[in-house]
Amino acid sequence: MSNLKILLISPPYARFMGVENCRFPITFGSMSTILSQDKYDVAIYDADFDVNLIGKTIDYETSFLNQSKIQKALLDSNHYVWKEIEQTVRNFEPDVVGITTMTSKFPMAIRIAEIAKRLDPEIKVVIGGHHSTILGPTLVQNENLDFAVIGEGEETFRELIQQMGQLKPEYSSIRGLIYKENGSIISTQPRGLIEDLDVLPIADRDLILNDNYISENNIMISRGCPFNCSYCGAQVIWGRKVRKRSVNNVVKEIEYLLQHSSSRNISFWDDSFTCDRKYTQELMCELKKIDGLKFSCITRLDLIDKDILTQLKEAGCSQILFGIESGNNKILKLMDKKMDCEFIKKQISLVKSVDIPWLGFFIMGYPGETKENILETLSFMKELNPTYAEINIFSPLPGTKIWDDLAAKGKINQTMDFSRFSQSSTDDCFTVGTMTKNEFKELALYMAREFDKHNRRRNKRNILKNQLCKLLSYGKRVARKVIAKK
């Protein structure tokens, strides 16, 4: 039975803050395409996309100050975003609503589930993603959630949809699933990871339901990260073993993206892009053949050297994103970063020698940090002088080592208010004992202002150029439209 209608929803977040989010929900890419190939009526709805917010950004101080807009939006049932979601579900008339969620978006996912069930109690609501993978049994207790998909979701969700189409569905044999049955919560056997990623189809982006949808050309070419930073949730779903798509398969998707966009820019979202030296070299050789290609990637400083950096630049790398995190060696050790400040400085000098712009991620508020440690991070950022510096407030993710440590101390739990739980929330204070919550908030706003100053100074001459490049990555027609508004 293939006449089920399936609506996959990526919850809103950035638009509540008045900020653009033009990133295709990549977690739904292959999943929706598989279902479409199986002849199901499937669509992706990116509830965080707002065409009127294209080009709208805010600085870190504003972001930290405006975090309360999230809570206000959640409390306002008449907010236009919820009304839009309700109308979208009403118009599509799905049999199944699938929702992906990270921890910070979990309250939004629950609101979407409530909307779906209110419109039609017969709609089956399925939740997946990072938050679901760790807290699934607790989540499914919610009356508006029917199933939780655990881990990689493509095969599990496909089998779930197939069973839903049967007269007498049998869910117990589906690995990686949590569901209700006769008042009990049932957890099936875990599902193994997909070893050959080439079996997953290239995402059909025409399955997006949003009108006038615009997205950057984001892509993932691997799953898994061999490292185990105590705060990072990458291994929760993907594991630590790195599985890579073949170079030919990657090139095929890049060609697809370039054919469907007027942009020649690609954003690689892999956690450790250069973790396999031979693979990276092979990929760069192929990317050099693509005329005018520019790309950004994320990797670690201990996974680069002068030769790899040179190959990245020659292939069109226009930005590398590095997790620096702290300017204090004690904190870096607590984070299990496996590198110290001297090593970081040495590696950043290599990046600068090749002249590739770079973004540095920094964290403040890690458990055990003092005010002095945080100010050391600020000084370190200024010394490294990144092209762009991003400051985030520490927010523990379920399934990570630091989450388990904090939970064991009674500082967090599964039922806490996740609407106040984000990398921009000054309510996320886990440095109690070294400073008060008010002191932490004041320090966070000071850090935000200093990072904003750095970015304005560092990019003063390139602000318009960078904005134009970003807009062009969404397409020339949209770029001209937004610029005309200004």
N, C-alpha and C positions, 0 to 999 in steps of 0.2 A: 504493500500500500504506500504510494508515493505522493498522495495528495495532501499531506500535512503541510501547513504553512508555518514557517519558522522565522522568527524575528530575533536577531542577535543584537543586543544593545550594549554599547560602551557608555557607562554612566557619565554624567556631567561633573565638572569640578572647576576648571579654569574659567569657564564662562560666568560662574557666580562671582568671580573676582573682576569681571570685565576684561578678561585677557583672552587673546586668541589661542586656539588649539587646533592646528591644521596638521594633524598627524593621523594617518590611517591606522585604525585599531588592528595592528598586525596580528594580534592573537586570534582574530577571527578569520584571517586571510585564507589559509588552506582549509580550515574547517568549513567555511561557507561554500568554498569551491567544490569540495568533496560532496557536500549535500546537493549542490546544484547539479553536479554530474550524475548524481543518483536520481535526478528528476524531481527533487523536492522543490517547493516554492519557498525560497530562502532569500532573506535580505539582511543587510547590516545597517543599523541605525547608529550613527555617532552622535550621541546626545550632548557631547561636549563641543560640537562644532557650531559656530555661529558666523554666518557670512558677514554680518555687520561688525564683527570684531577682528576681521582680517587686518593685520598690521598693528593691532593694539597690544602694547606691552606695558608693564609697570616696573619700577625699580624695586630693589629688595626692601627698602624701608617701607614703601607703600604696601608691598606684599605682606610684610610682617604686621603692619597696622590694620590691614583690611581682612585679616583672617576671620574675623567675626562675621563677615558676610556669608561665610559657609553655613554657620549655625543659623543665621537669620533666614537664609534660603530654605533650609531644612524645616524650619518651623512655619514657613509661609506656604500653605497649600495652594494659594492663588498665584504663586510666583510663575512668571511666564514660561520658565523652563519646564516646570511640572505640567503646565497646561499643554505645552508643545508635545511633551512625551505622551501625555494622555491621548491627544488627538492623533498622534502617529500610530499608537497601538490600536486605537479605535478604527482608524482607516485601514490598517493592514489586516486586522482581524486574525491574529495568529492563533494557532493551536498550541504552539510552544514559544516561550520567551526564554532566551539564553542570555545571561548577564555575566560579564567578566568583571572582576574587581580586584584592585589592590586594597590594602588595609585602609588607606585614607579615603577611598571611594566606597567603602562598605555601606555607610549610612545611606548613600545615594542609591546603591543597589537595592537595599531593602525598600526604599520609597518606590522605586520602579516596580518591584514585586507587588507592593501594596496596590499600586495603580492598576497593574495587569489583573490581579485577582478581583479588584472591585468592579472592573469592566466586565469580566467574565470569570467566575470561579472555576470554570472548567479548563482554563488555560493552565498548562503545565509550566512551572517556572523552574529553571535550572540555573544554578550559580556555579561559576568556575573561576580559575585564576589563583593567584598566590594566597590570598586570604582564605579561600575555600579549601585549598590543599592542606592547610595546617589546622583550621578550625571547623572543618566540615561537619562533624557530628553535632557540634553546638549550634551551627548555623541552621541546619535542617530542622531543628526544633521549632524554628519560626513558622508560624501557620501559613505564611505566604510563600514559603520555599518548599518545593517538592523533591528536588534532587540537588546534590552537590557533586561535581566532577573533580576528581583528585588527580593532580599531576598533569602531564601532557594530555590535552583533551580531545584531539582529533578522532582517535579510534573509539574512545569511550563514548563520546557524544554521538558519533555515527551509529554505534550499536544501540544506544539508548533510543534514538529516533526510530530505528528499525523496529525495535520492540514496541514502541508506542503505536506503531501502525498495525499491530496484531490485535486480534479479538481478545486474546488472553495474554497480555504482556508478561514476560518472565524476566525480571531484572537481576536476579541473584547470580546469574552466570556472567554478568558484565563486570569486568575488572575495573577498578578505579572509580567506584560509584558509592554514594551514600544516599539512602532514601528512607521514606517512612513506610511501614507496613504493619497494619493492625495495632497502631499506637506505639510501635517500637521503631527505633532507629537502626537500620541495617547498614553495615559496612561490608562491602565485598572485598575480595582479594585485591591487593595492589596490582597495578598494571606496569609492566616493564617499559623502559624508555624505547623510543623509536630509534633503531640503530642506523637505518639508511634513510636519511632525510630527503633523499631524492625521490622517494615514493610519494612525498607530499606535493600536491599540485601548486603551481604558481598562483598566487591569489588573484582572483578575478575582481578587480576593483570596480567593475561596473555593477556589482551587487550592492553597492552603497545606495541607500534609500534617500539620503539627504538631497534636497534640491541645491543646485549650484555648488556642489561639494568640491573643495579644493584641499589638496594634501601635498606635503613634501614627499619626495620619493624615498620613503624609508624601507629598509630591507634588513633581514637577519640571514646570515649565511652559516650560522653554527648555533649549537645549543650546548650549554654547560660551561663551567669555569673551573679550572684546576685548583684555584686558590680558595681560601676559606676565611675571608675577612669576617670578623665577628659580628659586624653590623649588616652585612650584605645578604639579601635574600635570593641571589641568583641561583644558588644550588638547590633551593627548596623545590622547584619544579623541574629544572633542567638537570640537576645533579652536577657532580664535579668532573665527570668524564666528558671531554669535548667531542661532540659529534659534528662533522662538517658536511655541508653539501658539496657535491663535485664542482670544480671550477666551471665546467661547461654549463651546469645547471644554474649557477649564480649568474653567469654572463647572459644566459637566456632570460632570466628575470630582469636584469638591468636593461636589456634591449627592449623588453616589454614595457618597462617603466618609461624609457626615453621615447618610445613610440606613442605613448599615451599622455605625454607631457611636453610642453614647449621648453622645459628646463633641462639642462644637462647636469644637474646637481643630484647626487645620491647621498643619503645618510645611512651609514651602516650602524646598526644598533647592537652589535655583538658586545658581550661583556669584556672580552679580551681578544680584540681583533687580530693581533699579531702573535698569538700564543703558539702557532705552528709555523716555524720559519720557512720550511720548504713550501708549504701550502701558500703562505703569503707571497713568496717570490713568484710562484706559478700564477697566482691571481693577478699580481701587479703586471706581469708580462702580457696578460690578456687585456687588462684595463687600458694599457698604453695604446692598444689598437683602436680604442673607441674615441673618435675625434671630439675634442672639446669637453671631455668628461671632467667633472670636479666632484670630489667626495670628502666627507668627514667620517671619522671613526673614533671609537673609544678603545683605549688599551692601557696597559700598565707600563710604568717606567722601566721595570726590569724585563720587559719584553721587547725592547728596542735597542738598536745600536746604530752607528753611523750609516752602515750599508743598508739596513732595512729602511731607515728614515729617507735615505736618498732615493730608494726604489719607490717609496710611497709618494714622494714629491714628484718624481718623474711620471708617475701614473696619474697624477692629478689631485693628490691630497691637498685640500685647502684648509683643513683644520683637524687637529687631534685633541681629543678630550682625555684628560688624565685625572685620576683621583689622588689628589695630594693629601687632603683631609686635615692634617694637623702640622703645626710647626714645633711640636714637642715630642721628643723621642719616647718618653714614657707613655704618652697617649698613643702614639703609633704602635707601640708594642702591645698595649691593651687591645688595640684594634686588629691585631694579627696581620698588619700590613706587610711584614717581612722586608721592610726597608727603613732606613733612617734619613734624617734631614740632609746629611752630607751626600748620601747617595742620590737623593732627589735633586739636589743642586747640580751634581755632576751630570745627571741624565738630562736635566732641563737645558744645560749648556749645549748638549748635543743637538737638542731640538732647535735651539736658536741658531746654531751653526749652519743648519740646513735651511733655515728661514721658513719654517712651517708655522703659521699661526697656531696658538694652542689655548685651550680653555682648561682652567684648573678648578676642580671641585674641592670645596673645603667644608668641614663640619665643625660646628660649635655645640657645646653642651653635652659632650660624651661623658658618661658616668665616670666620676673620679677627676674630671677636669676642674681646675680652679680658674679664677678670673685671670691670674697671671698666665696660665697655660693658653687661655683663649686669646689673650693679647699677643702671646708669642706667635700664634697662628696668623694674626693680622700682620705682624712684622715680617713673618716668613713669606706671606703672600706678596707683600710689597717688595721684598728682596728678590723673589723669583720673577716678579713683574710679568704676569701672564697677559696675553692678548685680551683675555676676558676672564674674570674671576667670579665664581659662583659660590655664595655662602648659603649653607643649609643648616637648619636647626636639627640636632639629632632626634630621630624618631625611630624607636625600635620596631622591627618587623617580626611577626610571628615566625617561628621556625629557625631563627638565627640564634647564635650562641649568646649574644647579649640579651635577647628577649628571655631566654631560659634563665639566665643569671638574675635578671630583674624580677622575673616571675617568682623565682625561688625566694627572693627577699620580700615578696609581697608588694612590690612597687607597681606592678601591672597585672592585669588579668584579662580573660577572654570577653568579659562583659563590660569593659570600660567604654567611655564615650569616645568612639573613634572619629566623631566629627571635629574633635579638637586635637586631632592626631595627624600632623603633617609636618613637612620640612620647613614650613613657614609659620608654624604656630609657636608663639612665645609661651603658650600654656604647657608646652612639652618641656618641662624642666626636670631633668634627671641628675642635676648637680646639687641637690639638697644635701647640706652638710658642708659644702664649700661656699655656697652663697644662697641667699633667699630667692624666692620666686620673683619678687620685685626687682632685686638686684640683677637677676638673670635677664629679665625683660629689658631693663635699661641697657645692659651690656649688649644684648642682641640687637637693639635698635642702633646703638653706636656702631657695632660691627657692620650692620646693613648700610649705614650712611658712609662708612669708610670704604666699603666695597663699591658702593655706587660712585663715590668720588673717583676711585681708581679706574673704574670702567669708563666713566665720562672722560677722564683725562687721557686714558690710554687710547680711546677710540674717537676722540673729539673730531679728528679730521675724516674719520671713516664712517660716522654714524649714518649719513645719508646713503653712502655707498653700500654699507652693510644692509640697510633697510631695503634698498632697491634689489640687492642680490637675493635677499630672503623672499621678497615679494615675487621676484622673477622665478624663484623656485616653485611657486604656485602657478605660474603661467603669466605670460606677458599681458594678456587681456585684463586679468585681475589686477596686476600691478598698476597698469595705467588707470584703472577705475579707482583704486584706492588713493593713488597719488593725486588724482583729480579732486578727490574729496578734501584733500589737505590744502 
